[in-house]
Amino acid sequence: MVYDAQSINDVKKYNRKIKKTVTVFMSEDNHIDNVLNEIHDFDIDIIFEGDTQKMNKISKNNASDIFLFCMKNYSISLTKKIIEIRNKTNSPIVVLSENYDEVLALTVFKFGADEYWYSINDSQKIKNNIFMTFLKQSIDMYVRNDVGQNLNDKQGLENNKQIKYVDVFNNSTKFFVAFTPYEYKTLSILVENAGIVIPRGSLALMVRGRVSKNVDRSVDNIISRIRRKLKMFKILNYPIRSFNSIGYIFVGDRDEFVKDLGNAIDEHIYNKKLDPNEIGE
């Protein structure tokens, strides 16, 4: 899940019986350690990227409640460390970067991260987001299969229990004006499952209720039309990426996307720019 700088209301509602431990892997060019040292609600252990001995020690003894990777810019060694940690623990893995980086977001989710935060440099906001991560873990929001299997086994992806369908557009008429029913449902599935690779077979089954012999072409055509319409609406900051010829992944914040797309459609309708021929079949 991708999160920007946000907080939760009344964090005292989360009643901690035991002080949680947070292991922080810090890139050498990141100086957010001063901000993290202001947080006293958790036992925070900060390890810099260059401290090889301590990095290796933590990798063997992965008893932390949460792993936080802080990068100012893309770090190859820390990104590889995500895979190593994920293969040894089910504790939440969070990546925090100074600014939003699409390539980094795609990569860290692919390698097993649970959350991606960016543009957060305030101790209170970081603390609140950590609280939220623990809350999500407590209600089993981070249900995952083996990362290696998910990346290499197509059938494993087909049966991924994380994939769900929720009508993120709240059945709004204006979205049906802009998208066909198949496009509407496909886009809703991708947006609701932001950061998760949705296999073509799963999309076809959820959208059409069946998987045909030409499932790849059918889904690809729907995605192509969706991309064309998002470009028409000038919605360019929320890419839908193909993933290793397996399926598709939506990158971006769910609520911000729905708001921006809704505003863009309203503008087109108001200015009577919406061409019925753009809707397609």
Secondary structure, 3 states (H helix, E strand, C coil): CEECCCCCCCHHHCCCCCCCEEEEEECCCCCCHHHHCCCCCCEEEEEECCCHHHHHHHHHCCCCCEEEEEECCCCHHHHHHHHHHHCCCCCCEEEEECCCCHHHHHHHHHCCCCEEEECCCCHHHHHHHHHHHHHHHHCCCCCCCCHHHHHHCHHHHHCCCCCCCCCCCCCCHHHHHHCCHHHHHHHHHHHHCCCCCEEHHHHHHHHHCCCCCCHHHHHHHHHHHHHHHHHHCCCCCCCEEEECCCEEEECCCHHHHHHHHHHHHHHHHHCCCCCHHHCCC
